[in-house]
Amino acid sequence: MPKMKTHSGAKKRFRLSGSGKIMRRRANRAHYNEHKPSTLTRRLAPEVVMSAADTKKIKKLLGK
């Protein structure tokens, strides 16, 4: 049987935490940051846990 391939786009965007949760980056942090308030960019800085509704789908894409 062929092996499952990891989804290339998913592996660049999501990662698995040590406890098995899916971590993601917050949106609106990629560019045009000089026009955004520093408070906003600080708030968007940390990675957050993926919502439970999407976790199953993302784990399948990551081959987990």
PDB file of N, H, CA, C and O in Angstrom:
ATOM      1  N   MET A   1       0.834  -1.196   0.000  1.00  0.00           N
ATOM      2  CA  MET A   1       0.000   0.000   0.000  1.00  0.00           C
ATOM      3  C   MET A   1       0.873   1.251   0.000  1.00  0.00           C
ATOM      4  O   MET A   1       1.917   1.277   0.652  1.00  0.00           O
ATOM      5  N   PRO A   2       0.457   2.285  -0.721  1.00  0.00           N
ATOM      6  CA  PRO A   2       1.218   3.537  -0.682  1.00  0.00           C
ATOM      7  C   PRO A   2       1.022   4.246   0.643  1.00  0.00           C
ATOM      8  O   PRO A   2       0.008   4.077   1.321  1.00  0.00           O
ATOM      9  N   LYS A   3       2.020   5.044   0.993  1.00  0.00           N
ATOM     10  H   LYS A   3       2.843   5.182   0.442  1.00  0.00           H
ATOM     11  CA  LYS A   3       1.942   5.796   2.245  1.00  0.00           C
ATOM     12  C   LYS A   3       1.166   7.084   2.035  1.00  0.00           C
ATOM     13  O   LYS A   3       1.087   7.609   0.925  1.00  0.00           O
ATOM     14  N   MET A   4       0.591   7.586   3.132  1.00  0.00           N
ATOM     15  H   MET A   4       0.655   7.159   4.034  1.00  0.00           H
ATOM     16  CA  MET A   4      -0.083   8.879   3.099  1.00  0.00           C
ATOM     17  C   MET A   4       0.976   9.973   2.974  1.00  0.00           C
ATOM     18  O   MET A   4       2.001   9.920   3.654  1.00  0.00           O
ATOM     19  N   LYS A   5       0.742  10.952   2.122  1.00  0.00           N
ATOM     20  H   LYS A   5      -0.090  10.996   1.570  1.00  0.00           H
ATOM     21  CA  LYS A   5       1.666  12.069   2.006  1.00  0.00           C
ATOM     22  C   LYS A   5       1.171  13.229   2.858  1.00  0.00           C
ATOM     23  O   LYS A   5      -0.027  13.509   2.914  1.00  0.00           O
ATOM     24  N   THR A   6       2.103  13.895   3.516  1.00  0.00           N
ATOM     25  H   THR A   6       3.075  13.668   3.471  1.00  0.00           H
ATOM     26  CA  THR A   6       1.775  15.082   4.294  1.00  0.00           C
ATOM     27  C   THR A   6       1.395  16.205   3.346  1.00  0.00           C
ATOM     28  O   THR A   6       2.030  16.381   2.306  1.00  0.00           O
ATOM     29  N   HIS A   7       0.367  16.965   3.692  1.00  0.00           N
ATOM     30  H   HIS A   7      -0.150  16.822   4.536  1.00  0.00           H
ATOM     31  CA  HIS A   7      -0.063  18.105   2.892  1.00  0.00           C
ATOM     32  C   HIS A   7       0.968  19.220   3.049  1.00  0.00           C
ATOM     33  O   HIS A   7       1.186  19.710   4.157  1.00  0.00           O
ATOM     34  N   SER A   8       1.605  19.625   1.946  1.00  0.00           N
ATOM     35  H   SER A   8       1.429  19.227   1.046  1.00  0.00           H
ATOM     36  CA  SER A   8       2.710  20.578   2.002  1.00  0.00           C
ATOM     37  C   SER A   8       2.298  21.927   2.571  1.00  0.00           C
ATOM     38  O   SER A   8       3.056  22.546   3.318  1.00  0.00           O
ATOM     39  N   GLY A   9       1.092  22.389   2.217  1.00  0.00           N
ATOM     40  H   GLY A   9       0.476  21.886   1.610  1.00  0.00           H
ATOM     41  CA  GLY A   9       0.624  23.667   2.735  1.00  0.00           C
ATOM     42  C   GLY A   9       0.346  23.607   4.223  1.00  0.00           C
ATOM     43  O   GLY A   9       0.593  24.574   4.944  1.00  0.00           O
ATOM     44  N   ALA A  10      -0.169  22.472   4.690  1.00  0.00           N
ATOM     45  H   ALA A  10      -0.369  21.687   4.104  1.00  0.00           H
ATOM     46  CA  ALA A  10      -0.507  22.329   6.101  1.00  0.00           C
ATOM     47  C   ALA A  10       0.745  22.263   6.960  1.00  0.00           C
ATOM     48  O   ALA A  10       0.767  22.822   8.057  1.00  0.00           O
ATOM     49  N   LYS A  11       1.777  21.598   6.488  1.00  0.00           N
ATOM     50  H   LYS A  11       1.759  21.144   5.597  1.00  0.00           H
ATOM     51  CA  LYS A  11       2.978  21.464   7.317  1.00  0.00           C
ATOM     52  C   LYS A  11       3.706  22.802   7.472  1.00  0.00           C
ATOM     53  O   LYS A  11       4.468  22.987   8.422  1.00  0.00           O
ATOM     54  N   LYS A  12       3.473  23.737   6.541  1.00  0.00           N
ATOM     55  H   LYS A  12       2.854  23.587   5.770  1.00  0.00           H
ATOM     56  CA  LYS A  12       4.066  25.065   6.663  1.00  0.00           C
ATOM     57  C   LYS A  12       3.274  25.960   7.614  1.00  0.00           C
ATOM     58  O   LYS A  12       3.822  26.917   8.162  1.00  0.00           O
ATOM     59  N   ARG A  13       1.993  25.659   7.814  1.00  0.00           N
ATOM     60  H   ARG A  13       1.547  24.882   7.370  1.00  0.00           H
ATOM     61  CA  ARG A  13       1.117  26.555   8.582  1.00  0.00           C
ATOM     62  C   ARG A  13       0.798  26.088   9.990  1.00  0.00           C
ATOM     63  O   ARG A  13       0.503  26.904  10.864  1.00  0.00           O
ATOM     64  N   PHE A  14       0.855  24.785  10.219  1.00  0.00           N
ATOM     65  H   PHE A  14       1.095  24.122   9.509  1.00  0.00           H
ATOM     66  CA  PHE A  14       0.456  24.250  11.515  1.00  0.00           C
ATOM     67  C   PHE A  14       1.557  23.382  12.079  1.00  0.00           C
ATOM     68  O   PHE A  14       2.378  22.835  11.342  1.00  0.00           O
ATOM     69  N   ARG A  15       1.565  23.260  13.423  1.00  0.00           N
ATOM     70  H   ARG A  15       0.898  23.704  14.021  1.00  0.00           H
ATOM     71  CA  ARG A  15       2.502  22.344  14.054  1.00  0.00           C
ATOM     72  C   ARG A  15       1.807  21.669  15.218  1.00  0.00           C
ATOM     73  O   ARG A  15       0.826  22.178  15.760  1.00  0.00           O
ATOM     74  N   LEU A  16       2.332  20.512  15.594  1.00  0.00           N
ATOM     75  H   LEU A  16       3.129  20.098  15.154  1.00  0.00           H
ATOM     76  CA  LEU A  16       1.781  19.741  16.691  1.00  0.00           C
ATOM     77  C   LEU A  16       2.540  20.103  17.960  1.00  0.00           C
ATOM     78  O   LEU A  16       3.771  20.103  17.971  1.00  0.00           O
ATOM     79  N   SER A  17       1.811  20.411  19.028  1.00  0.00           N
ATOM     80  H   SER A  17       0.811  20.411  19.019  1.00  0.00           H
ATOM     81  CA  SER A  17       2.467  20.694  20.303  1.00  0.00           C
ATOM     82  C   SER A  17       2.860  19.373  20.952  1.00  0.00           C
ATOM     83  O   SER A  17       2.514  18.300  20.458  1.00  0.00           O
ATOM     84  N   GLY A  18       3.575  19.461  22.045  1.00  0.00           N
ATOM     85  H   GLY A  18       3.856  20.333  22.446  1.00  0.00           H
ATOM     86  CA  GLY A  18       4.029  18.256  22.736  1.00  0.00           C
ATOM     87  C   GLY A  18       2.883  17.400  23.236  1.00  0.00           C
ATOM     88  O   GLY A  18       2.987  16.175  23.280  1.00  0.00           O
ATOM     89  N   SER A  19       1.777  18.052  23.619  1.00  0.00           N
ATOM     90  H   SER A  19       1.693  19.048  23.584  1.00  0.00           H
ATOM     91  CA  SER A  19       0.625  17.309  24.142  1.00  0.00           C
ATOM     92  C   SER A  19      -0.325  16.878  23.026  1.00  0.00           C
ATOM     93  O   SER A  19      -1.357  16.266  23.302  1.00  0.00           O
ATOM     94  N   GLY A  20       0.009  17.188  21.766  1.00  0.00           N
ATOM     95  H   GLY A  20       0.847  17.684  21.542  1.00  0.00           H
ATOM     96  CA  GLY A  20      -0.793  16.718  20.643  1.00  0.00           C
ATOM     97  C   GLY A  20      -1.802  17.708  20.116  1.00  0.00           C
ATOM     98  O   GLY A  20      -2.621  17.359  19.266  1.00  0.00           O
ATOM     99  N   LYS A  21      -1.762  18.954  20.607  1.00  0.00           N
ATOM    100  H   LYS A  21      -1.096  19.237  21.298  1.00  0.00           H
ATOM    101  CA  LYS A  21      -2.685  19.965  20.109  1.00  0.00           C
ATOM    102  C   LYS A  21      -2.113  20.596  18.843  1.00  0.00           C
ATOM    103  O   LYS A  21      -0.896  20.643  18.664  1.00  0.00           O
ATOM    104  N   ILE A  22      -2.988  21.077  17.970  1.00  0.00           N
ATOM    105  H   ILE A  22      -3.976  21.038  18.115  1.00  0.00           H
ATOM    106  CA  ILE A  22      -2.566  21.748  16.743  1.00  0.00           C
ATOM    107  C   ILE A  22      -2.382  23.232  17.046  1.00  0.00           C
ATOM    108  O   ILE A  22      -3.295  23.882  17.554  1.00  0.00           O
ATOM    109  N   MET A  23      -1.211  23.764  16.737  1.00  0.00           N
ATOM    110  H   MET A  23      -0.469  23.236  16.325  1.00  0.00           H
ATOM    111  CA  MET A  23      -0.921  25.170  16.971  1.00  0.00           C
ATOM    112  C   MET A  23      -0.929  25.897  15.628  1.00  0.00           C
ATOM    113  O   MET A  23      -0.512  25.347  14.609  1.00  0.00           O
ATOM    114  N   ARG A  24      -1.413  27.157  15.643  1.00  0.00           N
ATOM    115  H   ARG A  24      -1.751  27.603  16.472  1.00  0.00           H
ATOM    116  CA  ARG A  24      -1.458  27.958  14.423  1.00  0.00           C
ATOM    117  C   ARG A  24      -1.060  29.387  14.741  1.00  0.00           C
ATOM    118  O   ARG A  24      -1.117  29.821  15.891  1.00  0.00           O
ATOM    119  N   ARG A  25      -0.655  30.114  13.703  1.00  0.00           N
ATOM    120  H   ARG A  25      -0.609  29.761  12.768  1.00  0.00           H
ATOM    121  CA  ARG A  25      -0.359  31.536  13.841  1.00  0.00           C
ATOM    122  C   ARG A  25      -1.637  32.327  13.656  1.00  0.00           C
ATOM    123  O   ARG A  25      -2.581  31.866  13.015  1.00  0.00           O
ATOM    124  N   ARG A  26      -1.660  33.533  14.228  1.00  0.00           N
ATOM    125  H   ARG A  26      -0.893  33.908  14.749  1.00  0.00           H
ATOM    126  CA  ARG A  26      -2.827  34.393  14.068  1.00  0.00           C
ATOM    127  C   ARG A  26      -2.723  35.159  12.745  1.00  0.00           C
ATOM    128  O   ARG A  26      -1.631  35.403  12.234  1.00  0.00           O
ATOM    129  N   ALA A  27      -3.880  35.527  12.212  1.00  0.00           N
ATOM    130  H   ALA A  27      -4.767  35.328  12.628  1.00  0.00           H
ATOM    131  CA  ALA A  27      -3.922  36.250  10.947  1.00  0.00           C
ATOM    132  C   ALA A  27      -3.570  37.726  11.159  1.00  0.00           C
ATOM    133  O   ALA A  27      -3.496  38.198  12.293  1.00  0.00           O
ATOM    134  N   ASN A  28      -3.355  38.442  10.065  1.00  0.00           N
ATOM    135  H   ASN A  28      -3.415  38.059   9.144  1.00  0.00           H
ATOM    136  CA  ASN A  28      -3.095  39.894  10.036  1.00  0.00           C
ATOM    137  C   ASN A  28      -1.762  40.282  10.663  1.00  0.00           C
ATOM    138  O   ASN A  28      -1.649  41.358  11.250  1.00  0.00           O
ATOM    139  N   ARG A  29      -0.754  39.426  10.549  1.00  0.00           N
ATOM    140  H   ARG A  29      -0.845  38.552  10.072  1.00  0.00           H
ATOM    141  CA  ARG A  29       0.553  39.737  11.113  1.00  0.00           C
ATOM    142  C   ARG A  29       1.638  39.688  10.032  1.00  0.00           C
ATOM    143  O   ARG A  29       2.809  39.934  10.324  1.00  0.00           O
ATOM    144  N   ALA A  30       1.268  39.378   8.809  1.00  0.00           N
ATOM    145  H   ALA A  30       0.317  39.178   8.572  1.00  0.00           H
ATOM    146  CA  ALA A  30       2.262  39.076   7.787  1.00  0.00           C
ATOM    147  C   ALA A  30       2.934  40.316   7.202  1.00  0.00           C
ATOM    148  O   ALA A  30       4.160  40.336   7.090  1.00  0.00           O
ATOM    149  N   HIS A  31       2.185  41.346   6.828  1.00  0.00           N
ATOM    150  H   HIS A  31       1.189  41.331   6.920  1.00  0.00           H
ATOM    151  CA  HIS A  31       2.798  42.510   6.188  1.00  0.00           C
ATOM    152  C   HIS A  31       1.977  43.752   6.484  1.00  0.00           C
ATOM    153  O   HIS A  31       0.917  43.665   7.104  1.00  0.00           O
ATOM    154  N   TYR A  32       2.460  44.908   6.044  1.00  0.00           N
ATOM    155  H   TYR A  32       3.321  44.979   5.540  1.00  0.00           H
ATOM    156  CA  TYR A  32       1.890  46.235   6.348  1.00  0.00           C
ATOM    157  C   TYR A  32       1.826  46.481   7.854  1.00  0.00           C
ATOM    158  O   TYR A  32       0.877  47.085   8.355  1.00  0.00           O
ATOM    159  N   ASN A  33       2.834  46.012   8.557  1.00  0.00           N
ATOM    160  H   ASN A  33       3.604  45.522   8.150  1.00  0.00           H
ATOM    161  CA  ASN A  33       2.791  46.119  10.015  1.00  0.00           C
ATOM    162  C   ASN A  33       3.068  47.525  10.517  1.00  0.00           C
ATOM    163  O   ASN A  33       2.692  47.853  11.643  1.00  0.00           O
ATOM    164  N   GLU A  34       3.724  48.377   9.709  1.00  0.00           N
ATOM    165  H   GLU A  34       4.030  48.111   8.795  1.00  0.00           H
ATOM    166  CA  GLU A  34       4.023  49.726  10.197  1.00  0.00           C
ATOM    167  C   GLU A  34       2.758  50.569  10.329  1.00  0.00           C
ATOM    168  O   GLU A  34       2.758  51.576  11.036  1.00  0.00           O
ATOM    169  N   HIS A  35       1.680  50.165   9.656  1.00  0.00           N
ATOM    170  H   HIS A  35       1.680  49.347   9.082  1.00  0.00           H
ATOM    171  CA  HIS A  35       0.431  50.914   9.741  1.00  0.00           C
ATOM    172  C   HIS A  35      -0.462  50.412  10.872  1.00  0.00           C
ATOM    173  O   HIS A  35      -1.476  51.037  11.185  1.00  0.00           O
ATOM    174  N   LYS A  36      -0.095  49.296  11.482  1.00  0.00           N
ATOM    175  H   LYS A  36       0.728  48.788  11.227  1.00  0.00           H
ATOM    176  CA  LYS A  36      -0.922  48.709  12.534  1.00  0.00           C
ATOM    177  C   LYS A  36      -0.381  49.127  13.894  1.00  0.00           C
ATOM    178  O   LYS A  36       0.829  49.296  14.048  1.00  0.00           O
ATOM    179  N   PRO A  37      -1.251  49.297  14.879  1.00  0.00           N
ATOM    180  CA  PRO A  37      -0.779  49.657  16.208  1.00  0.00           C
ATOM    181  C   PRO A  37       0.096  48.554  16.806  1.00  0.00           C
ATOM    182  O   PRO A  37      -0.112  47.370  16.543  1.00  0.00           O
ATOM    183  N   SER A  38       1.064  48.958  17.604  1.00  0.00           N
ATOM    184  H   SER A  38       1.232  49.920  17.818  1.00  0.00           H
ATOM    185  CA  SER A  38       1.949  47.990  18.252  1.00  0.00           C
ATOM    186  C   SER A  38       1.172  47.062  19.166  1.00  0.00           C
ATOM    187  O   SER A  38       1.516  45.889  19.315  1.00  0.00           O
ATOM    188  N   THR A  39       0.110  47.598  19.782  1.00  0.00           N
ATOM    189  H   THR A  39      -0.170  48.550  19.661  1.00  0.00           H
ATOM    190  CA  THR A  39      -0.698  46.747  20.665  1.00  0.00           C
ATOM    191  C   THR A  39      -1.320  45.595  19.888  1.00  0.00           C
ATOM    192  O   THR A  39      -1.421  44.482  20.404  1.00  0.00           O
ATOM    193  N   LEU A  40      -1.738  45.853  18.653  1.00  0.00           N
ATOM    194  H   LEU A  40      -1.656  46.757  18.234  1.00  0.00           H
ATOM    195  CA  LEU A  40      -2.329  44.816  17.816  1.00  0.00           C
ATOM    196  C   LEU A  40      -1.290  43.767  17.443  1.00  0.00           C
ATOM    197  O   LEU A  40      -1.553  42.569  17.553  1.00  0.00           O
ATOM    198  N   THR A  41      -0.121  44.202  17.005  1.00  0.00           N
ATOM    199  H   THR A  41       0.092  45.175  16.915  1.00  0.00           H
ATOM    200  CA  THR A  41       0.896  43.234  16.575  1.00  0.00           C
ATOM    201  C   THR A  41       1.400  42.409  17.756  1.00  0.00           C
ATOM    202  O   THR A  41       1.751  41.242  17.584  1.00  0.00           O
ATOM    203  N   ARG A  42       1.441  42.990  18.940  1.00  0.00           N
ATOM    204  H   ARG A  42       1.156  43.938  19.080  1.00  0.00           H
ATOM    205  CA  ARG A  42       1.826  42.210  20.130  1.00  0.00           C
ATOM    206  C   ARG A  42       0.754  41.182  20.467  1.00  0.00           C
ATOM    207  O   ARG A  42       1.068  40.054  20.846  1.00  0.00           O
ATOM    208  N   ARG A  43      -0.495  41.567  20.332  1.00  0.00           N
ATOM    209  H   ARG A  43      -0.750  42.484  20.025  1.00  0.00           H
ATOM    210  CA  ARG A  43      -1.597  40.652  20.642  1.00  0.00           C
ATOM    211  C   ARG A  43      -1.637  39.482  19.660  1.00  0.00           C
ATOM    212  O   ARG A  43      -2.015  38.369  20.025  1.00  0.00           O
ATOM    213  N   LEU A  44      -1.243  39.742  18.412  1.00  0.00           N
ATOM    214  H   LEU A  44      -0.935  40.646  18.115  1.00  0.00           H
ATOM    215  CA  LEU A  44      -1.272  38.702  17.384  1.00  0.00           C
ATOM    216  C   LEU A  44      -0.013  37.842  17.378  1.00  0.00           C
ATOM    217  O   LEU A  44       0.077  36.887  16.606  1.00  0.00           O
ATOM    218  N   ALA A  45       0.957  38.166  18.224  1.00  0.00           N
ATOM    219  H   ALA A  45       0.885  38.942  18.850  1.00  0.00           H
ATOM    220  CA  ALA A  45       2.257  37.505  18.175  1.00  0.00           C
ATOM    221  C   ALA A  45       2.232  36.016  18.525  1.00  0.00           C
ATOM    222  O   ALA A  45       2.764  35.219  17.752  1.00  0.00           O
ATOM    223  N   PRO A  46       1.639  35.595  19.657  1.00  0.00           N
ATOM    224  CA  PRO A  46       1.807  34.186  20.047  1.00  0.00           C
ATOM    225  C   PRO A  46       0.981  33.229  19.200  1.00  0.00           C
ATOM    226  O   PRO A  46      -0.039  33.598  18.619  1.00  0.00           O
ATOM    227  N   GLU A  47       1.453  31.993  19.148  1.00  0.00           N
ATOM    228  H   GLU A  47       2.282  31.693  19.619  1.00  0.00           H
ATOM    229  CA  GLU A  47       0.684  30.938  18.496  1.00  0.00           C
ATOM    230  C   GLU A  47      -0.478  30.560  19.397  1.00  0.00           C
ATOM    231  O   GLU A  47      -0.377  30.660  20.620  1.00  0.00           O
ATOM    232  N   VAL A  48      -1.570  30.130  18.805  1.00  0.00           N
ATOM    233  H   VAL A  48      -1.652  30.049  17.811  1.00  0.00           H
ATOM    234  CA  VAL A  48      -2.747  29.726  19.577  1.00  0.00           C
ATOM    235  C   VAL A  48      -3.161  28.313  19.178  1.00  0.00           C
ATOM    236  O   VAL A  48      -2.765  27.806  18.128  1.00  0.00           O
ATOM    237  N   VAL A  49      -3.955  27.698  20.025  1.00  0.00           N
ATOM    238  H   VAL A  49      -4.276  28.110  20.877  1.00  0.00           H
ATOM    239  CA  VAL A  49      -4.446  26.344  19.766  1.00  0.00           C
ATOM    240  C   VAL A  49      -5.569  26.407  18.738  1.00  0.00           C
ATOM    241  O   VAL A  49      -6.435  27.280  18.807  1.00  0.00           O
ATOM    242  N   MET A  50      -5.550  25.498  17.805  1.00  0.00           N
ATOM    243  H   MET A  50      -4.846  24.789  17.750  1.00  0.00           H
ATOM    244  CA  MET A  50      -6.574  25.423  16.772  1.00  0.00           C
ATOM    245  C   MET A  50      -7.917  25.056  17.388  1.00  0.00           C
ATOM    246  O   MET A  50      -7.967  24.309  18.365  1.00  0.00           O
ATOM    247  N   SER A  51      -8.996  25.569  16.832  1.00  0.00           N
ATOM    248  H   SER A  51      -8.956  26.176  16.038  1.00  0.00           H
ATOM    249  CA  SER A  51     -10.322  25.272  17.358  1.00  0.00           C
ATOM    250  C   SER A  51     -10.629  23.781  17.191  1.00  0.00           C
ATOM    251  O   SER A  51     -10.132  23.125  16.275  1.00  0.00           O
ATOM    252  N   ALA A  52     -11.443  23.278  18.082  1.00  0.00           N
ATOM    253  H   ALA A  52     -11.846  23.810  18.826  1.00  0.00           H
ATOM    254  CA  ALA A  52     -11.758  21.847  18.089  1.00  0.00           C
ATOM    255  C   ALA A  52     -12.437  21.401  16.799  1.00  0.00           C
ATOM    256  O   ALA A  52     -12.266  20.262  16.365  1.00  0.00           O
ATOM    257  N   ALA A  53     -13.212  22.306  16.185  1.00  0.00           N
ATOM    258  H   ALA A  53     -13.350  23.231  16.538  1.00  0.00           H
ATOM    259  CA  ALA A  53     -13.937  21.948  14.961  1.00  0.00           C
ATOM    260  C   ALA A  53     -12.994  21.632  13.806  1.00  0.00           C
ATOM    261  O   ALA A  53     -13.313  20.793  12.963  1.00  0.00           O
ATOM    262  N   ASP A  54     -11.830  22.295  13.755  1.00  0.00           N
ATOM    263  H   ASP A  54     -11.571  22.977  14.439  1.00  0.00           H
ATOM    264  CA  ASP A  54     -10.895  22.113  12.638  1.00  0.00           C
ATOM    265  C   ASP A  54      -9.782  21.117  12.933  1.00  0.00           C
ATOM    266  O   ASP A  54      -9.057  20.716  12.023  1.00  0.00           O
ATOM    267  N   THR A  55      -9.638  20.716  14.186  1.00  0.00           N
ATOM    268  H   THR A  55     -10.227  21.042  14.925  1.00  0.00           H
ATOM    269  CA  THR A  55      -8.491  19.894  14.579  1.00  0.00           C
ATOM    270  C   THR A  55      -8.432  18.570  13.827  1.00  0.00           C
ATOM    271  O   THR A  55      -7.364  18.170  13.364  1.00  0.00           O
ATOM    272  N   LYS A  56      -9.555  17.893  13.702  1.00  0.00           N
ATOM    273  H   LYS A  56     -10.423  18.218  14.078  1.00  0.00           H
ATOM    274  CA  LYS A  56      -9.578  16.579  13.057  1.00  0.00           C
ATOM    275  C   LYS A  56      -9.126  16.678  11.597  1.00  0.00           C
ATOM    276  O   LYS A  56      -8.371  15.837  11.110  1.00  0.00           O
ATOM    277  N   LYS A  57      -9.601  17.724  10.907  1.00  0.00           N
ATOM    278  H   LYS A  57     -10.215  18.408  11.302  1.00  0.00           H
ATOM    279  CA  LYS A  57      -9.259  17.921   9.504  1.00  0.00           C
ATOM    280  C   LYS A  57      -7.758  18.184   9.332  1.00  0.00           C
ATOM    281  O   LYS A  57      -7.123  17.627   8.436  1.00  0.00           O
ATOM    282  N   ILE A  58      -7.203  19.032  10.192  1.00  0.00           N
ATOM    283  H   ILE A  58      -7.718  19.485  10.920  1.00  0.00           H
ATOM    284  CA  ILE A  58      -5.783  19.402  10.084  1.00  0.00           C
ATOM    285  C   ILE A  58      -4.891  18.218  10.438  1.00  0.00           C
ATOM    286  O   ILE A  58      -3.852  18.021   9.810  1.00  0.00           O
ATOM    287  N   LYS A  59      -5.282  17.426  11.437  1.00  0.00           N
ATOM    288  H   LYS A  59      -6.127  17.586  11.948  1.00  0.00           H
ATOM    289  CA  LYS A  59      -4.488  16.250  11.804  1.00  0.00           C
ATOM    290  C   LYS A  59      -4.414  15.264  10.633  1.00  0.00           C
ATOM    291  O   LYS A  59      -3.383  14.627  10.417  1.00  0.00           O
ATOM    292  N   LYS A  60      -5.503  15.142   9.887  1.00  0.00           N
ATOM    293  H   LYS A  60      -6.341  15.659  10.062  1.00  0.00           H
ATOM    294  CA  LYS A  60      -5.508  14.259   8.724  1.00  0.00           C
ATOM    295  C   LYS A  60      -4.545  14.776   7.659  1.00  0.00           C
ATOM    296  O   LYS A  60      -3.825  13.996   7.034  1.00  0.00           O
ATOM    297  N   LEU A  61      -4.533  16.098   7.453  1.00  0.00           N
ATOM    298  H   LEU A  61      -5.117  16.731   7.961  1.00  0.00           H
ATOM    299  CA  LEU A  61      -3.636  16.686   6.458  1.00  0.00           C
ATOM    300  C   LEU A  61      -2.165  16.492   6.865  1.00  0.00           C
ATOM    301  O   LEU A  61      -1.297  16.306   6.013  1.00  0.00           O
ATOM    302  N   LEU A  62      -1.902  16.540   8.179  1.00  0.00           N
ATOM    303  H   LEU A  62      -2.607  16.692   8.871  1.00  0.00           H
ATOM    304  CA  LEU A  62      -0.544  16.371   8.661  1.00  0.00           C
ATOM    305  C   LEU A  62      -0.140  14.905   8.756  1.00  0.00           C
ATOM    306  O   LEU A  62       1.020  14.595   9.029  1.00  0.00           O
ATOM    307  N   GLY A  63      -1.083  14.015   8.533  1.00  0.00           N
ATOM    308  H   GLY A  63      -2.024  14.267   8.311  1.00  0.00           H
ATOM    309  CA  GLY A  63      -0.780  12.592   8.586  1.00  0.00           C
ATOM    310  C   GLY A  63      -0.627  12.075   9.986  1.00  0.00           C
ATOM    311  O   GLY A  63       0.137  11.138  10.215  1.00  0.00           O
ATOM    312  N   LYS A  64      -1.334  12.658  10.939  1.00  0.00           N
ATOM    313  H   LYS A  64      -1.955  13.420  10.753  1.00  0.00           H
ATOM    314  CA  LYS A  64      -1.243  12.244  12.357  1.00  0.00           C
ATOM    315  C   LYS A  64      -2.493  11.510  12.785  1.00  0.00           C
ATOM    316  O   LYS A  64      -2.598  11.089  13.937  1.00  0.00           O
TER     317      LYS A  64
END
